[in-house]
Amino acid sequence: MLLPEPECLNDEEVAEIARIPTVPPTGIANFSTNCYSIAVLQALLSSDAFMEETLRNDSKDVVVKRARKFLANYCNNQSSVNMSFMAISGLLGFTMGSQEDAVEFHMKFVEKMCPNIPGFPIKFRTDCYTCNTVDTIEQTLPVISLYPSQCDESSVTLEDLLNSTFKTFHKIDGTCACGDSKYRCESAIELKPLIVFSFIQFQYHQQTAKGSGKKRSGYTPIWKRITIPREFDAELLFTEPPKGMKATYRFVSAVLHRGTTSESGHYLALATRKTDSYFVCDDNNVDEVSTFESRFTRRYVPYMAYYELVTETPKE
């Protein structure tokens, strides 16, 4: 049963939402296996780009109205009871009481709250092995997927993953009439204020069960340790960086996961605030951590990472 629609926000409530990036995170109680949505929300609240668009969005859509009302209470520590926010998951098509994928929730929620943040525009290139045909296509991705399985090492860095994505060709089947091709991300088309990475931590497999001969399929964890930097050079988003370009992206938050599939286990967030403090947000428990790396362990692996663009400066 849905809760009554919230009324429009008054000026004081809008001002409360504007304060969120400067106040310590408030815990959000998990009443219905919705830690995936709580973790994404706590991660987004560290983002200036998300907050600015949320404040501008005065849509009458019920999801937007309910979310803005919930955020207005957040600064007053009233979000420990999150029945209103729980209803948002249902309105976005997620099953109440079931664990869901955090990336899918992020994409649907941001599409509603921030329609003016379309995603990150990328140019892709494919080369045919046989006829040497080269094709390029441009796509705007709400989340950029990175594949630790493409790196041989058991421990990888974000730079390793970006080099694998933007500087290394990977085989792809059946993309040309001649046969197989190879592809890579050629370059970012434009640097956007917010970039979101998803780390593909599960690999699809199909095997034949002994005795019965039946084929079974499923996903298994990759278990690679991923090092997340406080910032990275935007040149990593280009196969051949533009001459004179100098820009960096700064870490603002991450969604961490523990479990054997994306729809099981537990999600939590590592959030930042303007004070350069780091907080672990585990449902209604929020703890300040002394070191940035303290939560990046094998037990909790990075599932999503949020970075914001730092003002560009010319090379000397």
PEZIDA-V906122 format. One record per residue. RES is the residue in one letter. SS is DSSP state (alpha for helix, beta for strand, coil for the rest). PSI is psi in whole degrees, -180 to 180 (999 if undefined). NEAR is the number of other ideal C-beta (glycine too) atoms within 12 Angstrom. Layout:
RES/SS/PSI/NEAR
RES/SS/PSI/NEAR
This chain:
M/coil/128/8
L/coil/149/17
L/coil/158/20
P/coil/148/13
E/coil/137/18
P/coil/152/28
E/coil/169/13
C/coil/149/17
L/coil/144/28
N/coil/176/14
D/alpha/-38/12
E/alpha/-40/14
E/alpha/-37/26
V/alpha/-39/23
A/alpha/-34/16
E/alpha/-42/28
I/alpha/-39/35
A/alpha/-22/25
R/coil/-13/24
I/alpha/-45/37
P/alpha/-12/31
T/alpha/-3/20
V/coil/151/26
P/coil/147/27
P/coil/147/41
T/coil/138/34
G/coil/149/29
I/coil/119/41
A/coil/143/25
N/coil/102/32
F/coil/-12/22
S/coil/46/26
T/coil/45/23
N/coil/37/35
C/alpha/-27/42
Y/alpha/-42/44
S/alpha/-35/45
I/alpha/-45/46
A/alpha/-43/46
V/alpha/-44/49
L/alpha/-46/47
Q/alpha/-36/49
A/alpha/-43/44
L/alpha/-31/46
L/coil/-13/44
S/coil/-8/41
S/coil/121/43
D/alpha/-40/30
A/alpha/-44/34
F/alpha/-45/38
M/alpha/-41/36
E/alpha/-44/22
E/alpha/-36/30
T/alpha/-40/39
L/alpha/-32/29
R/alpha/-23/20
N/coil/101/28
D/coil/30/17
S/coil/150/22
K/coil/3/15
D/coil/137/21
V/alpha/-35/22
V/alpha/-46/35
V/alpha/-46/32
K/alpha/-43/30
R/alpha/-41/36
A/alpha/-43/43
R/alpha/-37/39
K/alpha/-42/33
F/alpha/-44/40
L/alpha/-32/42
A/alpha/-31/32
N/alpha/-16/29
Y/alpha/-43/39
C/coil/-21/26
N/coil/17/19
N/coil/32/18
Q/coil/6/22
S/coil/9/35
S/coil/-27/22
V/coil/110/20
N/coil/37/34
M/alpha/-38/28
S/alpha/-42/32
F/alpha/-35/41
M/alpha/-38/34
A/alpha/-26/29
I/alpha/-41/39
S/alpha/-44/40
G/alpha/-40/27
L/alpha/-26/26
L/coil/1/32
G/coil/9/18
F/coil/150/30
T/coil/121/20
M/coil/135/23
G/coil/1/14
S/coil/143/19
Q/coil/138/31
E/coil/175/34
D/coil/127/35
A/alpha/-36/46
V/alpha/-44/36
E/alpha/-41/27
F/alpha/-44/44
H/alpha/-48/43
M/alpha/-44/31
K/alpha/-39/28
F/alpha/-46/44
V/alpha/-36/37
E/alpha/-37/26
K/alpha/-47/32
M/alpha/-32/40
C/coil/66/33
P/coil/-18/20
N/coil/2/21
I/coil/85/35
P/coil/-20/21
G/coil/-159/28
F/beta/120/35
P/beta/128/24
I/beta/142/33
K/beta/125/26
F/beta/149/31
R/beta/136/30
T/beta/138/29
D/beta/127/26
C/beta/134/23
Y/coil/-30/21
T/coil/-55/14
C/coil/-3/16
N/coil/19/14
T/coil/136/18
V/beta/124/20
D/beta/144/21
T/beta/148/19
I/beta/144/18
E/beta/134/19
Q/beta/147/21
T/beta/117/22
L/beta/125/28
P/coil/-30/31
V/coil/135/35
I/beta/118/37
S/beta/131/29
L/beta/142/39
Y/coil/98/26
P/alpha/-28/34
S/alpha/-18/27
Q/alpha/-9/27
C/coil/137/28
D/coil/-29/12
E/coil/153/17
S/coil/-19/15
S/beta/126/19
V/beta/158/30
T/beta/166/25
L/alpha/-38/33
E/alpha/-41/24
D/alpha/-45/30
L/alpha/-39/38
L/alpha/-37/40
N/alpha/-39/24
S/alpha/-34/27
T/alpha/-43/38
F/alpha/-12/31
K/coil/-3/24
T/coil/133/22
F/coil/144/24
H/beta/142/24
K/beta/142/19
I/beta/139/20
D/beta/141/13
G/beta/32/13
T/beta/-8/25
C/beta/150/22
A/coil/-26/12
C/coil/-26/15
G/beta/-139/18
D/beta/157/20
S/beta/176/27
K/beta/151/24
Y/beta/163/29
R/beta/163/28
C/beta/123/36
E/beta/-45/29
S/beta/160/29
A/beta/141/35
I/coil/-34/23
E/coil/141/23
L/coil/121/30
K/coil/160/30
P/coil/-31/30
L/beta/133/37
I/beta/135/42
V/beta/127/41
F/beta/142/41
S/beta/128/36
F/beta/115/43
I/coil/98/32
Q/coil/3/39
F/beta/141/30
Q/beta/130/21
Y/beta/139/16
H/beta/156/15
Q/beta/129/13
Q/beta/159/14
T/beta/125/12
A/coil/138/12
K/coil/142/9
G/coil/-62/6
S/coil/-26/9
G/coil/2/9
K/coil/144/11
K/beta/134/12
R/beta/141/15
S/beta/161/13
G/beta/-172/17
Y/beta/140/22
T/beta/146/19
P/beta/147/27
I/coil/-31/32
W/coil/53/22
K/coil/135/29
R/beta/129/24
I/beta/126/40
T/beta/123/28
I/coil/120/40
P/coil/160/26
R/coil/-28/24
E/beta/161/23
F/beta/155/29
D/beta/129/25
A/alpha/-16/31
E/alpha/-22/27
L/alpha/-13/34
L/alpha/11/41
F/beta/137/27
T/coil/-44/24
E/coil/98/15
P/coil/142/22
P/coil/142/20
K/coil/132/10
G/coil/-3/12
M/coil/134/22
K/coil/114/19
A/coil/153/31
T/beta/156/24
Y/beta/135/38
R/beta/135/30
F/beta/134/36
V/beta/-30/42
S/beta/169/44
A/beta/151/46
V/beta/126/47
L/beta/154/40
H/beta/146/43
R/beta/124/27
G/coil/176/27
T/coil/-13/20
T/coil/165/23
S/coil/-17/34
E/coil/26/25
S/coil/-179/22
G/coil/-146/28
H/beta/142/30
Y/beta/145/43
L/beta/174/43
A/beta/148/47
L/beta/113/44
A/beta/155/45
T/beta/166/37
R/coil/172/28
K/coil/-20/18
T/coil/4/15
D/coil/23/16
S/coil/154/23
Y/beta/138/31
F/beta/136/34
V/beta/120/35
C/beta/103/42
D/beta/87/29
D/coil/-123/31
N/coil/1/22
N/beta/126/22
V/beta/123/31
D/beta/133/22
E/beta/136/22
V/beta/147/23
S/coil/-27/13
T/coil/146/14
F/alpha/-38/26
E/alpha/0/20
S/alpha/-24/18
R/alpha/-3/32
F/coil/84/32
T/coil/175/21
R/coil/-28/19
R/coil/-45/17
Y/coil/115/29
V/beta/149/38
P/beta/129/43
Y/beta/-34/48
M/beta/150/47
A/beta/137/47
Y/beta/130/44
Y/beta/145/40
E/beta/147/35
L/beta/130/30
V/coil/145/22
T/coil/130/14
E/coil/142/19
T/coil/142/13
P/coil/150/11
K/coil/144/13
E/coil/999/5
